[in-house]
Amino acid sequence: MKRLLILTLVSFMALLSACNTMQGIGKDVQKAGEKLEDAARKK
């Protein structure tokens, strides 16, 4: 029983960290897109 609780908590923590990572990647991609738009406007 204790093992199941620990496994559940570890899985939940991994899920939360994955969401934060995906959010960070999304922000990076968005900033890269903005830089490309700026470069295209300058030409």
PDB file of N, CA, C, O and CB in Angstrom:
ATOM      1  N   MET A   1       0.825  -1.194   0.000  1.00  0.00           N
ATOM      2  CA  MET A   1       0.000   0.000   0.000  1.00  0.00           C
ATOM      3  C   MET A   1       0.870   1.258   0.000  1.00  0.00           C
ATOM      4  O   MET A   1       0.610   2.207  -0.741  1.00  0.00           O
ATOM      5  CB  MET A   1      -0.939  -0.002   1.210  1.00  0.00           C
ATOM      6  N   LYS A   2       1.898   1.250   0.838  1.00  0.00           N
ATOM      7  CA  LYS A   2       2.791   2.400   0.918  1.00  0.00           C
ATOM      8  C   LYS A   2       3.538   2.607  -0.399  1.00  0.00           C
ATOM      9  O   LYS A   2       3.787   3.734  -0.827  1.00  0.00           O
ATOM     10  CB  LYS A   2       3.788   2.222   2.068  1.00  0.00           C
ATOM     11  N   ARG A   3       3.882   1.490  -1.023  1.00  0.00           N
ATOM     12  CA  ARG A   3       4.597   1.540  -2.290  1.00  0.00           C
ATOM     13  C   ARG A   3       3.736   2.182  -3.387  1.00  0.00           C
ATOM     14  O   ARG A   3       4.235   2.951  -4.208  1.00  0.00           O
ATOM     15  CB  ARG A   3       5.026   0.127  -2.708  1.00  0.00           C
ATOM     16  N   LEU A   4       2.462   1.862  -3.389  1.00  0.00           N
ATOM     17  CA  LEU A   4       1.544   2.426  -4.372  1.00  0.00           C
ATOM     18  C   LEU A   4       1.412   3.930  -4.183  1.00  0.00           C
ATOM     19  O   LEU A   4       1.377   4.674  -5.163  1.00  0.00           O
ATOM     20  CB  LEU A   4       0.170   1.756  -4.270  1.00  0.00           C
ATOM     21  N   LEU A   5       1.340   4.381  -2.959  1.00  0.00           N
ATOM     22  CA  LEU A   5       1.238   5.814  -2.670  1.00  0.00           C
ATOM     23  C   LEU A   5       2.489   6.549  -3.144  1.00  0.00           C
ATOM     24  O   LEU A   5       2.394   7.619  -3.746  1.00  0.00           O
ATOM     25  CB  LEU A   5       1.024   6.049  -1.161  1.00  0.00           C
ATOM     26  N   ILE A   6       3.644   5.981  -2.876  1.00  0.00           N
ATOM     27  CA  ILE A   6       4.898   6.606  -3.314  1.00  0.00           C
ATOM     28  C   ILE A   6       4.967   6.647  -4.833  1.00  0.00           C
ATOM     29  O   ILE A   6       5.352   7.665  -5.408  1.00  0.00           O
ATOM     30  CB  ILE A   6       6.116   5.846  -2.747  1.00  0.00           C
ATOM     31  N   LEU A   7       4.604   5.571  -5.476  1.00  0.00           N
ATOM     32  CA  LEU A   7       4.613   5.526  -6.937  1.00  0.00           C
ATOM     33  C   LEU A   7       3.659   6.560  -7.526  1.00  0.00           C
ATOM     34  O   LEU A   7       3.990   7.220  -8.511  1.00  0.00           O
ATOM     35  CB  LEU A   7       4.238   4.127  -7.429  1.00  0.00           C
ATOM     36  N   THR A   8       2.491   6.704  -6.935  1.00  0.00           N
ATOM     37  CA  THR A   8       1.515   7.692  -7.400  1.00  0.00           C
ATOM     38  C   THR A   8       2.051   9.113  -7.241  1.00  0.00           C
ATOM     39  O   THR A   8       1.909   9.933  -8.149  1.00  0.00           O
ATOM     40  CB  THR A   8       0.194   7.539  -6.633  1.00  0.00           C
ATOM     41  N   LEU A   9       2.659   9.407  -6.108  1.00  0.00           N
ATOM     42  CA  LEU A   9       3.204  10.745  -5.878  1.00  0.00           C
ATOM     43  C   LEU A   9       4.349  11.064  -6.839  1.00  0.00           C
ATOM     44  O   LEU A   9       4.432  12.173  -7.366  1.00  0.00           O
ATOM     45  CB  LEU A   9       3.688  10.873  -4.438  1.00  0.00           C
ATOM     46  N   VAL A  10       5.217  10.100  -7.060  1.00  0.00           N
ATOM     47  CA  VAL A  10       6.333  10.311  -7.990  1.00  0.00           C
ATOM     48  C   VAL A  10       5.815  10.528  -9.412  1.00  0.00           C
ATOM     49  O   VAL A  10       6.328  11.383 -10.133  1.00  0.00           O
ATOM     50  CB  VAL A  10       7.304   9.107  -7.953  1.00  0.00           C
ATOM     51  N   SER A  11       4.819   9.773  -9.812  1.00  0.00           N
ATOM     52  CA  SER A  11       4.237   9.939 -11.147  1.00  0.00           C
ATOM     53  C   SER A  11       3.590  11.308 -11.298  1.00  0.00           C
ATOM     54  O   SER A  11       3.719  11.952 -12.339  1.00  0.00           O
ATOM     55  CB  SER A  11       3.205   8.841 -11.420  1.00  0.00           C
ATOM     56  N   PHE A  12       2.900  11.746 -10.266  1.00  0.00           N
ATOM     57  CA  PHE A  12       2.247  13.057 -10.301  1.00  0.00           C
ATOM     58  C   PHE A  12       3.283  14.169 -10.400  1.00  0.00           C
ATOM     59  O   PHE A  12       3.091  15.132 -11.142  1.00  0.00           O
ATOM     60  CB  PHE A  12       1.370  13.259  -9.053  1.00  0.00           C
ATOM     61  N   MET A  13       4.374  14.042  -9.660  1.00  0.00           N
ATOM     62  CA  MET A  13       5.421  15.061  -9.713  1.00  0.00           C
ATOM     63  C   MET A  13       6.074  15.096 -11.099  1.00  0.00           C
ATOM     64  O   MET A  13       6.388  16.174 -11.603  1.00  0.00           O
ATOM     65  CB  MET A  13       6.485  14.796  -8.627  1.00  0.00           C
ATOM     66  N   ALA A  14       6.277  13.951 -11.706  1.00  0.00           N
ATOM     67  CA  ALA A  14       6.856  13.892 -13.056  1.00  0.00           C
ATOM     68  C   ALA A  14       5.925  14.543 -14.066  1.00  0.00           C
ATOM     69  O   ALA A  14       6.374  15.235 -14.979  1.00  0.00           O
ATOM     70  CB  ALA A  14       7.142  12.432 -13.464  1.00  0.00           C
ATOM     71  N   LEU A  15       4.638  14.321 -13.900  1.00  0.00           N
ATOM     72  CA  LEU A  15       3.657  14.929 -14.796  1.00  0.00           C
ATOM     73  C   LEU A  15       3.687  16.444 -14.687  1.00  0.00           C
ATOM     74  O   LEU A  15       3.646  17.141 -15.701  1.00  0.00           O
ATOM     75  CB  LEU A  15       2.254  14.407 -14.487  1.00  0.00           C
ATOM     76  N   LEU A  16       3.759  16.957 -13.472  1.00  0.00           N
ATOM     77  CA  LEU A  16       3.799  18.404 -13.281  1.00  0.00           C
ATOM     78  C   LEU A  16       5.057  19.020 -13.876  1.00  0.00           C
ATOM     79  O   LEU A  16       4.993  20.087 -14.486  1.00  0.00           O
ATOM     80  CB  LEU A  16       3.711  18.738 -11.803  1.00  0.00           C
ATOM     81  N   SER A  17       6.180  18.373 -13.711  1.00  0.00           N
ATOM     82  CA  SER A  17       7.415  18.916 -14.266  1.00  0.00           C
ATOM     83  C   SER A  17       7.383  18.876 -15.790  1.00  0.00           C
ATOM     84  O   SER A  17       7.937  19.761 -16.442  1.00  0.00           O
ATOM     85  CB  SER A  17       8.629  18.140 -13.737  1.00  0.00           C
ATOM     86  N   ALA A  18       6.749  17.873 -16.359  1.00  0.00           N
ATOM     87  CA  ALA A  18       6.634  17.795 -17.813  1.00  0.00           C
ATOM     88  C   ALA A  18       5.794  18.946 -18.341  1.00  0.00           C
ATOM     89  O   ALA A  18       6.099  19.496 -19.399  1.00  0.00           O
ATOM     90  CB  ALA A  18       6.023  16.452 -18.239  1.00  0.00           C
ATOM     91  N   CYS A  19       4.747  19.318 -17.625  1.00  0.00           N
ATOM     92  CA  CYS A  19       3.911  20.447 -18.047  1.00  0.00           C
ATOM     93  C   CYS A  19       4.718  21.734 -18.034  1.00  0.00           C
ATOM     94  O   CYS A  19       4.607  22.542 -18.955  1.00  0.00           O
ATOM     95  CB  CYS A  19       2.674  20.585 -17.135  1.00  0.00           C
ATOM     96  N   ASN A  20       5.525  21.935 -17.007  1.00  0.00           N
ATOM     97  CA  ASN A  20       6.351  23.141 -16.941  1.00  0.00           C
ATOM     98  C   ASN A  20       7.361  23.162 -18.069  1.00  0.00           C
ATOM     99  O   ASN A  20       7.629  24.218 -18.641  1.00  0.00           O
ATOM    100  CB  ASN A  20       7.068  23.233 -15.593  1.00  0.00           C
ATOM    101  N   THR A  21       7.919  22.022 -18.394  1.00  0.00           N
ATOM    102  CA  THR A  21       8.880  21.945 -19.483  1.00  0.00           C
ATOM    103  C   THR A  21       8.223  22.283 -20.809  1.00  0.00           C
ATOM    104  O   THR A  21       8.781  23.043 -21.600  1.00  0.00           O
ATOM    105  CB  THR A  21       9.508  20.559 -19.544  1.00  0.00           C
ATOM    106  N   MET A  22       7.062  21.737 -21.059  1.00  0.00           N
ATOM    107  CA  MET A  22       6.353  22.017 -22.308  1.00  0.00           C
ATOM    108  C   MET A  22       5.984  23.496 -22.401  1.00  0.00           C
ATOM    109  O   MET A  22       6.031  24.081 -23.483  1.00  0.00           O
ATOM    110  CB  MET A  22       5.088  21.146 -22.417  1.00  0.00           C
ATOM    111  N   GLN A  23       5.620  24.098 -21.281  1.00  0.00           N
ATOM    112  CA  GLN A  23       5.286  25.518 -21.275  1.00  0.00           C
ATOM    113  C   GLN A  23       6.521  26.345 -21.631  1.00  0.00           C
ATOM    114  O   GLN A  23       6.428  27.312 -22.388  1.00  0.00           O
ATOM    115  CB  GLN A  23       4.727  25.942 -19.896  1.00  0.00           C
ATOM    116  N   GLY A  24       7.662  25.967 -21.091  1.00  0.00           N
ATOM    117  CA  GLY A  24       8.910  26.664 -21.394  1.00  0.00           C
ATOM    118  C   GLY A  24       9.291  26.531 -22.857  1.00  0.00           C
ATOM    119  O   GLY A  24       9.737  27.498 -23.476  1.00  0.00           O
ATOM    120  N   ILE A  25       9.120  25.349 -23.408  1.00  0.00           N
ATOM    121  CA  ILE A  25       9.413  25.138 -24.829  1.00  0.00           C
ATOM    122  C   ILE A  25       8.489  25.994 -25.686  1.00  0.00           C
ATOM    123  O   ILE A  25       8.920  26.574 -26.683  1.00  0.00           O
ATOM    124  CB  ILE A  25       9.264  23.643 -25.206  1.00  0.00           C
ATOM    125  N   GLY A  26       7.233  26.072 -25.301  1.00  0.00           N
ATOM    126  CA  GLY A  26       6.275  26.898 -26.043  1.00  0.00           C
ATOM    127  C   GLY A  26       6.679  28.358 -26.055  1.00  0.00           C
ATOM    128  O   GLY A  26       6.558  29.027 -27.080  1.00  0.00           O
ATOM    129  N   LYS A  27       7.154  28.855 -24.936  1.00  0.00           N
ATOM    130  CA  LYS A  27       7.598  30.258 -24.868  1.00  0.00           C
ATOM    131  C   LYS A  27       8.821  30.475 -25.751  1.00  0.00           C
ATOM    132  O   LYS A  27       8.922  31.494 -26.434  1.00  0.00           O
ATOM    133  CB  LYS A  27       7.919  30.661 -23.409  1.00  0.00           C
ATOM    134  N   ASP A  28       9.755  29.517 -25.740  1.00  0.00           N
ATOM    135  CA  ASP A  28      10.954  29.634 -26.569  1.00  0.00           C
ATOM    136  C   ASP A  28      10.590  29.654 -28.050  1.00  0.00           C
ATOM    137  O   ASP A  28      11.128  30.457 -28.813  1.00  0.00           O
ATOM    138  CB  ASP A  28      11.923  28.478 -26.279  1.00  0.00           C
ATOM    139  N   VAL A  29       9.689  28.784 -28.453  1.00  0.00           N
ATOM    140  CA  VAL A  29       9.267  28.729 -29.854  1.00  0.00           C
ATOM    141  C   VAL A  29       8.563  30.027 -30.241  1.00  0.00           C
ATOM    142  O   VAL A  29       8.750  30.538 -31.345  1.00  0.00           O
ATOM    143  CB  VAL A  29       8.336  27.518 -30.098  1.00  0.00           C
ATOM    144  N   GLN A  30       7.759  30.553 -29.330  1.00  0.00           N
ATOM    145  CA  GLN A  30       7.054  31.804 -29.605  1.00  0.00           C
ATOM    146  C   GLN A  30       8.050  32.954 -29.803  1.00  0.00           C
ATOM    147  O   GLN A  30       7.887  33.759 -30.720  1.00  0.00           O
ATOM    148  CB  GLN A  30       6.074  32.133 -28.456  1.00  0.00           C
ATOM    149  N   LYS A  31       9.065  33.036 -28.959  1.00  0.00           N
ATOM    150  CA  LYS A  31      10.065  34.099 -29.098  1.00  0.00           C
ATOM    151  C   LYS A  31      10.839  33.952 -30.399  1.00  0.00           C
ATOM    152  O   LYS A  31      11.152  34.949 -31.049  1.00  0.00           O
ATOM    153  CB  LYS A  31      11.031  34.086 -27.908  1.00  0.00           C
ATOM    154  N   ALA A  32      11.149  32.724 -30.782  1.00  0.00           N
ATOM    155  CA  ALA A  32      11.859  32.493 -32.045  1.00  0.00           C
ATOM    156  C   ALA A  32      10.994  32.943 -33.219  1.00  0.00           C
ATOM    157  O   ALA A  32      11.501  33.532 -34.173  1.00  0.00           O
ATOM    158  CB  ALA A  32      12.240  30.996 -32.197  1.00  0.00           C
ATOM    159  N   GLY A  33       9.701  32.672 -33.153  1.00  0.00           N
ATOM    160  CA  GLY A  33       8.780  33.112 -34.204  1.00  0.00           C
ATOM    161  C   GLY A  33       8.710  34.622 -34.299  1.00  0.00           C
ATOM    162  O   GLY A  33       8.642  35.181 -35.393  1.00  0.00           O
ATOM    163  N   GLU A  34       8.726  35.281 -33.151  1.00  0.00           N
ATOM    164  CA  GLU A  34       8.693  36.748 -33.149  1.00  0.00           C
ATOM    165  C   GLU A  34       9.957  37.318 -33.785  1.00  0.00           C
ATOM    166  O   GLU A  34       9.889  38.307 -34.516  1.00  0.00           O
ATOM    167  CB  GLU A  34       8.536  37.283 -31.714  1.00  0.00           C
ATOM    168  N   LYS A  35      11.107  36.706 -33.515  1.00  0.00           N
ATOM    169  CA  LYS A  35      12.363  37.159 -34.122  1.00  0.00           C
ATOM    170  C   LYS A  35      12.318  36.986 -35.644  1.00  0.00           C
ATOM    171  O   LYS A  35      12.786  37.852 -36.384  1.00  0.00           O
ATOM    172  CB  LYS A  35      13.564  36.381 -33.529  1.00  0.00           C
ATOM    173  N   LEU A  36      11.757  35.870 -36.105  1.00  0.00           N
ATOM    174  CA  LEU A  36      11.635  35.657 -37.551  1.00  0.00           C
ATOM    175  C   LEU A  36      10.721  36.693 -38.188  1.00  0.00           C
ATOM    176  O   LEU A  36      11.006  37.194 -39.276  1.00  0.00           O
ATOM    177  CB  LEU A  36      11.107  34.252 -37.840  1.00  0.00           C
ATOM    178  N   GLU A  37       9.621  37.014 -37.509  1.00  0.00           N
ATOM    179  CA  GLU A  37       8.709  38.038 -38.034  1.00  0.00           C
ATOM    180  C   GLU A  37       9.408  39.395 -38.117  1.00  0.00           C
ATOM    181  O   GLU A  37       9.268  40.114 -39.107  1.00  0.00           O
ATOM    182  CB  GLU A  37       7.447  38.144 -37.149  1.00  0.00           C
ATOM    183  N   ASP A  38      10.153  39.734 -37.082  1.00  0.00           N
ATOM    184  CA  ASP A  38      10.876  41.011 -37.085  1.00  0.00           C
ATOM    185  C   ASP A  38      11.885  41.068 -38.233  1.00  0.00           C
ATOM    186  O   ASP A  38      12.009  42.088 -38.912  1.00  0.00           O
ATOM    187  CB  ASP A  38      11.595  41.222 -35.739  1.00  0.00           C
ATOM    188  N   ALA A  39      12.602  39.964 -38.441  1.00  0.00           N
ATOM    189  CA  ALA A  39      13.582  39.917 -39.526  1.00  0.00           C
ATOM    190  C   ALA A  39      12.904  40.043 -40.888  1.00  0.00           C
ATOM    191  O   ALA A  39      13.438  40.685 -41.793  1.00  0.00           O
ATOM    192  CB  ALA A  39      14.388  38.615 -39.460  1.00  0.00           C
ATOM    193  N   ALA A  40      11.729  39.432 -41.035  1.00  0.00           N
ATOM    194  CA  ALA A  40      11.018  39.511 -42.311  1.00  0.00           C
ATOM    195  C   ALA A  40      10.495  40.910 -42.557  1.00  0.00           C
ATOM    196  O   ALA A  40      10.457  41.359 -43.703  1.00  0.00           O
ATOM    197  CB  ALA A  40       9.867  38.512 -42.348  1.00  0.00           C
ATOM    198  N   ARG A  41      10.097  41.598 -41.527  1.00  0.00           N
ATOM    199  CA  ARG A  41       9.595  42.983 -41.678  1.00  0.00           C
ATOM    200  C   ARG A  41      10.705  43.936 -42.084  1.00  0.00           C
ATOM    201  O   ARG A  41      10.462  44.887 -42.826  1.00  0.00           O
ATOM    202  CB  ARG A  41       8.953  43.471 -40.371  1.00  0.00           C
ATOM    203  N   LYS A  42      11.916  43.696 -41.609  1.00  0.00           N
ATOM    204  CA  LYS A  42      13.041  44.597 -41.884  1.00  0.00           C
ATOM    205  C   LYS A  42      13.509  44.507 -43.328  1.00  0.00           C
ATOM    206  O   LYS A  42      14.133  45.444 -43.828  1.00  0.00           O
ATOM    207  CB  LYS A  42      14.200  44.285 -40.955  1.00  0.00           C
ATOM    208  N   LYS A  43      13.220  43.391 -44.017  1.00  0.00           N
ATOM    209  CA  LYS A  43      13.677  43.215 -45.395  1.00  0.00           C
ATOM    210  C   LYS A  43      12.850  43.954 -46.345  1.00  0.00           C
ATOM    211  O   LYS A  43      13.103  43.910 -47.549  1.00  0.00           O
ATOM    212  CB  LYS A  43      13.692  41.798 -45.777  1.00  0.00           C
TER     213      LYS A  43
END
